[in-house]
Amino acid sequence: MVDISGKTDIARLARAAGEIVLSGETLEKIKTGDVEKGNVLATARVAAVLAIKKTPEIIPMCHQIPITAIDVDFDIGGNDLGCSRGQDCWENRS
């Protein structure tokens, strides 16, 4: 083990992005909220937040750091739905 008790706080920012190509009909249903199963973007936003919170459990040897903010944005383009997310974290020691 390495002694990190003397290190100072460090600001960290992590970003991730993704894109999915969908049919025009599906994108229109998402835009208008006509998807039978509910609000697609709200569900995706909750999934993104959960993924950020569960990162230390998913990635081997990734230690947990406090998350101070999460922002999830969606962009609907021609035939695609884009998502970008960021997390602003503070870690006491690294």
GROMACS elastic network, one bead per residue, 0.5 to 0.9 nm:
[ bonds ]
;  ai    aj funct       b0    kb
    3     6     6  0.76740   500
    4     7     6  0.56328   500
    4    93     6  0.61935   500
    4    94     6  0.67794   500
    5     8     6  0.84361   500
    5    92     6  0.88957   500
    5    93     6  0.68803   500
    6    93     6  0.79495   500
    7    10     6  0.87586   500
    7    92     6  0.76762   500
    7    93     6  0.54589   500
    7    94     6  0.70991   500
    8    91     6  0.87329   500
    8    92     6  0.64465   500
    8    93     6  0.61028   500
    8    94     6  0.83293   500
    9    90     6  0.69282   500
    9    91     6  0.57514   500
    9    93     6  0.59020   500
    9    94     6  0.80862   500
   10    89     6  0.87147   500
   10    90     6  0.61936   500
   10    91     6  0.57694   500
   10    92     6  0.68205   500
   10    93     6  0.71986   500
   10    94     6  0.75803   500
   11    88     6  0.76670   500
   11    89     6  0.62863   500
   11    90     6  0.50825   500
   11    91     6  0.68300   500
   12    87     6  0.83456   500
   12    88     6  0.61357   500
   12    89     6  0.52294   500
   12    90     6  0.61147   500
   12    91     6  0.75599   500
   13    86     6  0.69700   500
   13    87     6  0.58126   500
   13    89     6  0.61237   500
   13    90     6  0.86623   500
   14    85     6  0.83637   500
   14    86     6  0.55267   500
   14    87     6  0.53721   500
   14    88     6  0.66925   500
   14    89     6  0.79910   500
   15    84     6  0.72434   500
   15    85     6  0.56522   500
   15    87     6  0.65338   500
   15    88     6  0.88936   500
   16    83     6  0.82794   500
   16    84     6  0.57475   500
   16    85     6  0.54103   500
   16    86     6  0.64026   500
   17    82     6  0.74238   500
   17    83     6  0.54902   500
   17    85     6  0.62829   500
   17    86     6  0.87481   500
   18    81     6  0.84878   500
   18    82     6  0.58113   500
   18    83     6  0.52864   500
   18    84     6  0.65136   500
   19    80     6  0.66174   500
   19    81     6  0.57009   500
   19    83     6  0.62324   500
   19    84     6  0.87921   500
   20    79     6  0.85256   500
   20    80     6  0.55132   500
   20    81     6  0.54444   500
   20    82     6  0.65433   500
   20    83     6  0.87552   500
   21    79     6  0.56889   500
   21    81     6  0.65201   500
   21    82     6  0.87759   500
   22    25     6  0.81572   500
   22    26     6  0.63307   500
   22    27     6  0.64520   500
   22    79     6  0.56228   500
   22    80     6  0.56693   500
   22    81     6  0.73695   500
   23    26     6  0.52888   500
   23    27     6  0.63627   500
   23    28     6  0.86661   500
   23    79     6  0.61924   500
   23    80     6  0.81332   500
   24    27     6  0.51295   500
   24    28     6  0.61055   500
   24    29     6  0.86686   500
   24    78     6  0.77871   500
   24    79     6  0.58741   500
   24    80     6  0.85822   500
   25    28     6  0.51688   500
   25    29     6  0.63451   500
   25    30     6  0.87756   500
   26    29     6  0.51247   500
   26    30     6  0.63081   500
   26    31     6  0.87037   500
   26    35     6  0.82158   500
   27    30     6  0.50355   500
   27    31     6  0.61546   500
   27    32     6  0.86506   500
   27    76     6  0.75926   500
   27    77     6  0.88936   500
   27    78     6  0.88297   500
   27    79     6  0.71960   500
   27    80     6  0.76374   500
   27    81     6  0.76377   500
   28    31     6  0.50251   500
   28    32     6  0.61410   500
   28    33     6  0.83290   500
   28    34     6  0.82317   500
   29    32     6  0.52279   500
   29    33     6  0.57132   500
   29    35     6  0.56092   500
   30    33     6  0.51205   500
   30    34     6  0.64284   500
   30    35     6  0.62384   500
   30    39     6  0.74881   500
   30    40     6  0.64842   500
   30    41     6  0.76539   500
   31    34     6  0.78934   500
   31    76     6  0.81340   500
   32    35     6  0.83075   500
   33    36     6  0.85836   500
   33    38     6  0.74243   500
   33    39     6  0.61898   500
   33    40     6  0.79357   500
   34    37     6  0.87814   500
   34    38     6  0.77315   500
   34    39     6  0.82380   500
   35    38     6  0.56134   500
   35    39     6  0.68701   500
   35    40     6  0.73325   500
   36    39     6  0.85332   500
   37    40     6  0.78300   500
   38    42     6  0.86491   500
   38    43     6  0.82289   500
   39    42     6  0.54742   500
   39    43     6  0.63635   500
   39    44     6  0.87380   500
   40    43     6  0.52411   500
   40    44     6  0.61588   500
   40    45     6  0.86252   500
   41    45     6  0.59923   500
   41    46     6  0.86076   500
   41    74     6  0.77189   500
   42    45     6  0.50374   500
   42    46     6  0.63274   500
   42    47     6  0.86645   500
   43    46     6  0.52040   500
   43    47     6  0.62370   500
   43    48     6  0.86844   500
   44    48     6  0.61247   500
   44    49     6  0.86867   500
   45    48     6  0.50926   500
   45    49     6  0.63323   500
   45    50     6  0.86433   500
   45    71     6  0.89717   500
   45    72     6  0.62822   500
   45    73     6  0.81814   500
   45    74     6  0.88954   500
   46    49     6  0.51885   500
   46    50     6  0.61718   500
   46    51     6  0.85981   500
   47    50     6  0.50473   500
   47    51     6  0.60648   500
   47    52     6  0.86608   500
   48    51     6  0.50360   500
   48    52     6  0.62852   500
   48    53     6  0.87100   500
   48    72     6  0.72912   500
   48    85     6  0.76321   500
   49    52     6  0.51843   500
   49    53     6  0.62998   500
   49    54     6  0.86727   500
   49    70     6  0.69800   500
   49    71     6  0.84248   500
   49    72     6  0.79722   500
   49    85     6  0.88820   500
   50    53     6  0.51029   500
   50    54     6  0.60679   500
   50    55     6  0.85812   500
   51    54     6  0.51317   500
   51    55     6  0.60370   500
   51    58     6  0.87825   500
   52    55     6  0.53804   500
   52    56     6  0.86253   500
   52    67     6  0.87471   500
   52    70     6  0.82412   500
   52    86     6  0.89014   500
   52    87     6  0.76091   500
   53    56     6  0.76352   500
   53    57     6  0.87376   500
   53    64     6  0.88585   500
   53    67     6  0.79053   500
   54    57     6  0.53688   500
   54    58     6  0.64501   500
   54    59     6  0.89040   500
   54    64     6  0.89990   500
   55    58     6  0.51293   500
   55    59     6  0.60214   500
   55    62     6  0.76000   500
   55    63     6  0.88766   500
   55    64     6  0.79938   500
   56    59     6  0.56325   500
   56    60     6  0.73288   500
   56    61     6  0.76310   500
   56    63     6  0.56219   500
   56    64     6  0.54169   500
   56    65     6  0.84798   500
   57    60     6  0.73351   500
   57    61     6  0.88916   500
   57    62     6  0.77028   500
   57    63     6  0.86458   500
   57    64     6  0.85369   500
   58    62     6  0.82564   500
   59    62     6  0.56568   500
   59    63     6  0.89200   500
   60    63     6  0.86582   500
   64    91     6  0.87274   500
   65    89     6  0.68307   500
   65    90     6  0.66914   500
   65    91     6  0.54130   500
   65    92     6  0.80702   500
   66    89     6  0.58669   500
   66    90     6  0.57832   500
   66    91     6  0.63248   500
   66    92     6  0.86910   500
   67    70     6  0.75687   500
   67    87     6  0.68630   500
   67    88     6  0.62861   500
   67    90     6  0.65981   500
   67    91     6  0.86687   500
   68    87     6  0.75460   500
   68    88     6  0.57884   500
   68    89     6  0.53717   500
   68    90     6  0.69475   500
   69    86     6  0.82173   500
   69    87     6  0.56742   500
   69    88     6  0.52246   500
   69    89     6  0.70505   500
   70    85     6  0.73483   500
   70    86     6  0.59471   500
   70    88     6  0.66243   500
   70    89     6  0.89867   500
   71    84     6  0.83703   500
   71    85     6  0.55863   500
   71    86     6  0.55266   500
   71    87     6  0.65860   500
   71    88     6  0.87469   500
   72    83     6  0.71777   500
   72    84     6  0.60247   500
   72    86     6  0.67901   500
   72    87     6  0.89438   500
   73    82     6  0.82761   500
   73    83     6  0.57661   500
   73    84     6  0.55047   500
   73    85     6  0.62792   500
   74    81     6  0.69464   500
   74    82     6  0.55381   500
   74    84     6  0.66110   500
   74    85     6  0.87811   500
   75    80     6  0.82727   500
   75    81     6  0.58241   500
   75    83     6  0.63984   500
   75    84     6  0.84984   500
   76    79     6  0.77612   500
   76    80     6  0.60355   500
   76    82     6  0.62575   500
   76    83     6  0.88566   500
   77    80     6  0.52483   500
   77    81     6  0.62108   500
   77    82     6  0.76527   500
   78    81     6  0.84201   500
   91    94     6  0.67900   500
